[in-house]
Amino acid sequence: MPLTTAVCFDGWTLRPESGELSRAGTTTRLAQQPLRILIELLDHPGAVVRRERLVELLWPKGVVDFDGSLNAAVRKLRTALGDDSETPRYIETLPRIGYRFIGTLDPPRTATSAPIDNRRRWLALALALAGILAAATAWWSWPRPFEVPPPAADAPPRRTTNERAYEHYLAGIFQRSRRDIAGSDLSIAEFEAALRDDPNYADAWAGLAETLVGAGIAQHRPVVPAMESARNAALRAIELDGANAQGHAVLGMVHLQFDRDYAAAETELQRARTLNPDYARAWHHLGVLSAYRGRVQEAIESFRRARELEPTMPLYAANYGHMLYHARRHAEAIAYVRQLLAVQPRFDQARSILIRALVASGDARTAAEQLPLRVGDAPNLSDAGLVYAHLGRKTEALQEIARIERRGREGYGVAYEVAVIQAALGDVSAGCAALEHSYDDHSQALGWMTLDPRMDPLREQPCYTAVRARLLGASN
């Protein structure tokens, strides 16, 4: 039942009727929208509350920009709670799905049924009143975010009617979104479980494909099997549902990152954007494609649009800063990522950009101070070696190269990272050899070579021209 009396959690006390949120003698009065979101989450502790459910609750008559409005309301609630979307204590985000309360209630409440159970109660009521046409009609016209009507005979379902498959699908998205651990393998296992329960679940195929691509890029899995498996999963999603924007976007990334076929990548990514103009990931991937082609402003605008559509997604925030660095706007990149790190100190992607921008601006000593603050270094394996090379610490830089090459023998695609360090050391011959190998070992950072400031020591060398021609030639 909805909360009507005071509820306590993790030292907080919420009084639903007055909207007062108190802790340690300090009281804040929540605005109506953040208050109603918190009440709904507390009424379903540990359960996923869909975005559609919150929109229905907050704006029963509908709003035009409900995504932006809901995001803004959740941000206000997080601010009141002092919560962080990346390392949440109270409100966990499942991107594009919904939210879940993960705090500890005092006393503990048993999670009430998620909205899907409410639909079942409506179903039972409708069946009981089957003889009353008006009541039955009213029920069937009610929005049902957790259930999808049967598709037409010539159109396969975009979602599943198998509840267990759907729960595995949600868990897959959650595991992929985690920042406390590398959740790729857990996410893949959940999507595979969803597909065992429903082999025709197009969204699960697309989710699996997207996770596999991310695992290959982030060096959580060897790149060749990860990308080939991602291709097969994306093609299966599109076979089941040709209008699956996520499937087309993933296939575009396989063409971009693995096949080096930029024309095919653009076709798939534009298809995804046409199918869903508000699909942030398609905008992001188009930004990467523009950057690989050297189109700086196009890339910046695409990354900006992705951030506008999904402002809580760390990937989009990081790559906007990444683009500032590659555009050689180093002071802007440093200021931008320092802001990100002030609120998300475990954000390694942002810290990597800071390290590179500091080195590029001539401050390798401050960059070195950032190295111990990283949680991990994959896929940005060259950062430490880059810093050591610019500080004149050649022995340590060479040790980094040896470490990276060991990882390369496991199939992770790291030759470009070796080329970066060798170039910084001034060893043009070794740098060229590594750069030439980076095409064949599927180094995931190779596409950035046109803009990458770290390639400057090799930029006038024949090896650079040859690799770039090979890269751009494969895309035609």
N, C-alpha and C positions, 0 to 999 in steps of 0.2 A: 504494500500500500504506500502511497506517497507520504513523504515525511510531513508531519504536522507538529511534532514536538522537537525540542532541542536535541541535537545529535553531536557527539564528540568524536574526534579522530585526531590522533597524533598531536595532542595538545591543543587542538582547535575546538571551538564550540560554535556551531551554527544554529541560529534561531530562525527557522524558515519563515515564520509569520512576519517578523520584523526585518528580515534580511540581514541581521547583524552577525558578523563573523568576528570572533574574539580569540585572542591568544595572549598570554602573559600580560594581562591587564590592558591590552590595546584592542579597541573595537573599531571595526570598519563596517560600513553599511554598503552591501553589494547592490549594484544596479539590478534591475529586474532580469535582464537577459542572462548575465553571469550567474545570478542567484538560481534561476530556473534550471540552468545547465547543471549546477552543482547538486541541486536537489535530485534531479533525474539520475545523475551518476551515483549519488549516495544511496538512492533507492534500489540500485542494481549493483552493489559492490562486487567487483571482480568480473562482471559481465560486460560484454561489448555493447555499447549504445550507439546505434547507427547514426550517421550524420542526418539521414533522412528523418529519423525519429526526432532529433533535436530541432530541425527546421520546422517540422510539423507542429512541435510543441511551442516554439517561440513565435512562429509566424503562420498561424493557421490559415490566413487569407493569402499567403504567399508573398514573396518579395522577389525583386528582379535579380539582385546580386546576393543570393542567399549564401553562396560559398564564402564570399568576402565578408558578409555580415556575421556569419557563424565563426569564422576565423577570428574576427575582431573581438567577438564576445568571449571566446575561449582565451584569447590573449589577456583580456581584462581580468578574467578569473585567475589565470596563472599569476598575474602581477599581484593580485590580492593575497594569494597563497605563498608568494615567493617561490613558485615552482618553475622548473626549467624543462622545456620540451625535450631536450636531448638526454638529460639525466633526471627523469621525473620521479618525484616522491609520491605524488597524489594522482595526477592525471596523465595517463599514458595515451599517446596518439597512435592510431593505426592509419597511416596515410590513405586518404580517399575512402576509408571505411567508417571510422568513428573514433570513439574515445572509451576509456575504461578507468574506473577508480581503483587505484592499487594501494591506497593507504590502509591504515589499520583502524577500524571502528572500535569504539569503546562505549558500551559493550559490543562485541561483534554482532553484526546483523547477517542473517542468512540471505544470500543473494536472491532477490525476487526474480521472477521469470523475465527473460529478455522479451522485447516486443513480439518476437515470433510466437511466444506462448499466449500473448494477448490476442493475437490473430486466431489462435485455435479456440479460445473462449468465444470469440465472435462467431467462429464457424459453428460451434455447438449451438449457440443461440439462434443462428440463422436456420440451422437444420430443425431446431425445435419449433421455429415459427415458419416452417416452410409453406404453410398454407396461407400466410399473409404476404401477398406479393409486394406490398410497399416496403415492408421491413426487409424482405430478402433483397429487393433492389437497392435499398440504402446500404446494406452491408457490402454488396458486391462493388459498389461505387467508391468505397472507402480506400484511400491510398494504402498500398501494402508493400513497404520497402523490402520486406524479407521474403516475399513470395513473388514469383514471376508467372504470369498467365501462360498457359500452354501455347507454344509457338504455332504458326501456320505450318501446314504440312510440308511446304517447300523451304522452311527456315528453321535450322537447328537452334536450340536454346542457347542464349548467351550465358545463362547462369544455371545453377543446378537446383533440382527439387530434393536432392539427397542432403538431409540436414547434417549428417556426419561428414560428408565431403565438404560442405560449406564451412563447418567448424575447422577442418584441417586447412582449408584455404585461408581463413582468417588468421590462423596460427602461423601459416607460411608468411603472410604479409608482416605480422608482428615480429617474427624472428629476423626477417630481412631488415627491419627498421631499427633493430637494436643497436645501441652505441656502447654498451658495457662489454660486449663480446663480439667477435666476428660470427655473426649468426647465419652465414650463407648455408653451411651444411645442414643446420637445423631447419632452415627455411625450405631447402630442397627436399628434405625428408617429409615435411608436412605437405608440400604440393604433390609429391609422389603418392602420399597416403590418400590425398583427396582424389587423385586420378585412379587409384585402385578402387575406390568406392564409386566413382563415376567417370569412366574413361572418356566420356563425351563432354566433359566440363571444359569448355573453351577458355574461360577465364583462368582456370587452374593451369592449363597448358601455357597460356601467355605469362602467368606469374612465374611458373617454373623457368620459362625461357629467359625472362628478364633477370631472374636471380642467377642463372648460369652465366649470362653475359657479365653481370657485375662481379661474379666470382672470378672470371677469367681476367677482367681488367684489374681488379684489386689484388690479384695474385693469391687468392684463396684456393684456387685450383689450377692445375696446369692448363695453359691457354688453349691448346688444340682440342682436347676432348671437351672442354667446357664450351667452346664456341660451336663445335659441331653438334653437340647435344642441344645447345640453345637454338641453333638453326632448325633442327628437327622438331623441337617443341613449338617454335613459333609457326612453322609451316602447318603443324597439326592444328594449332589454334585457328589459323586463317582458314584451313580446310573446313573446320567445324562452323566457323562464323567469319565470313569474308569481311564483315564490318567491325571486326575486333581491332580497334585502334592500337591497343597495346601490342598485339601480335605483329602488326605491320611495323611499329616503332622498333621492336626488338630485332626483327629481320633487317631493318635498316641499319641498326648498330652492328650486326654481324657483317653486313656488307662493308660498313665503314671501318671497323676495327680489325676484321679478320681477312676479308677478301680484298681490301683496299680498293673497292669498286665504288667510287664516290657517286657516279651517276646512278647506279642501282640503289645506293643508300638514299640519295635524294628522292628518288621515286617513292620508296617505301615510307620515308619520313613525311613527305608532303601528303601522301595518302592518309597517314595517321592523323595529321593535322586537319585534313579536310573532313575526316570522319568525326573528329572531336576537336574543334578549334580551341577549346579550353584545356586541352590535355598538356599539362606542363612539361611532361617528359619529352614529348615530341618537339616542343620548342627548345628544350635543352639540347637534345641531340642535333637539331638543326644548327644550334650555336656551335657545337663541336665541329660539325661539318664545315661551317663557314670559317672557323679558325684554321682548320687543316688546309683550306684553300687560300689562307692568307687574307681573308676578308674581315678585317678587324672590327669595323663598326657594325657590320651585320651580326657578327658573333656577339658583341656586347649587347646589342638590342635583343637578340634572341634569349640570351641568359637573363637579361632584365625582365623580359616577359615571363619566363619560367618562374622567376622569383615572385613576380606579382601574382601569378596564379596559385603558387604553393609557397607562401613566405616562410613556412616552418621547415621546409626541406633543406637539410644541410648541404646536400650535393649542389644545389643550384646557387646557394650563397657562396660556397667555396669556389665554384668555377667562374662566377662573376669576378671575384678577386684574382683568380688564375688568369683571366683574360686581361685584366689591368696590368698584370705582370708581363704577359706576353706582348702587350701593346707598348711596353717599356715606360709605363706610367708608374714607376716604382714607388714614388712617394705616396701616390694615391693607394696603391696596392698595400703598402705597409700600414697606412692609417686605417684602411678598410678591414684588413684581417685582424689588426689589433682589437678592433671593436668586437669582432666575432669571438676572439679568444677571451675577451674580458668576461663574456657571459658563458662561453663554452670552452674552458681551458683544456679539455681533453680532445678537442677537435683537431686531429692530426693533419687533415687536408689543409686547413687554414694555417697551421704552424709551418707546414712545408712551404707554402707560398711566402710566408714571412721570411723564412730562412733564405730562400732563393732571391727575394727582392732585396734583402739586406746585403747579400753577397754582391748582387748586381750594382748596388749603390755604393759599394766600396767599404762596407762595414762587416767584414767577415768575423770580426771578434764578437760583435753582438749576436751575429748569427750562430756562433758556436755556443753561446749561452742558451740558445733555444733547443739544442740537441737533446739534453737530458730531460726536457719537459715533454718529449713525445711519448705517447703510449706504445706505439709501434712504428715501424718505418715502411712497411709494404703499403702501396706499391712504389713509394717514393724512396727507393733504395739508395739513390746516389747523393742524397742531401749531405750526409756526414762526409763522404769522400770529397764532395765539392767544397765544403767548408775547409777541410784539412788541406786540400790542394791550394786554396787561396791564402791560407795561413803559412804556407811553406812547410807543412808537416807531411812530407812525401811518404815516409814509411807508413804512417797511419792511413793515408789515402790508398796506398797499394794494398794494405790489409783489407780495406773496404772492397776493393776490386776483387780480391780473392774470395771474399765472403759472398759477394754478389754472383760471381761465376759459378760457385758451388750450387747456388739456387737455380742458375740457368741450366745446369745439367739435369735438373729435375723437371724441366719443361715449362718454366714460368715466363720466359720471354724477357730477358733482362739486358740484352746486349746494348741497347740504347743507353741504359744507366751507366754501363761501363764506358761507353764513348764519351759521356758527359764528364766523367772524372778524368779520363785520359786527356781530353781536350783541355781541362782546367790545369793539368800538370804540364801542359805544353808538349806532350808526346803525340805529335800529329800522326805519325805512322800507326801507332797502336790505336789512336782514336778513330782513324779512318777504317782500320780493320774491324773494329767493333761496330762502327756505324754501318758498314756494308753488311755485316752479319745480322744487324737488327731487323732487316726486312725479312730474312728467312726464318729467324727465330720468333717472329710475330711479336716483337716488342710493342706493347700497347701504347707507349708514349711516342712512337716514331712519327705519328701524324702531326705532332706539334713542331717538327723540325724547321718548318718554314719561318716560324715566328720566334722560336725558342732562343733567348739571349745566350743560353749555355752553349749553343752551337757556333757562336761567333768565331772561336779559334779555328774552326774547320770550314767556315762558310766560303772561303776562297779556294778551297782545295778541290781537285777533280773528284775525289770520292764523294764529297757533298753534292756536287752537281749531278753525279751519276745516280746516287741514291734518290735524290729528289726527282730526277727525270723518271726513274723506275717507279717511284711512288705515284707521281701524277700520271704517268703513262698507263699504269694499271687501272686508273680511275676513269679512263676515257672509253 
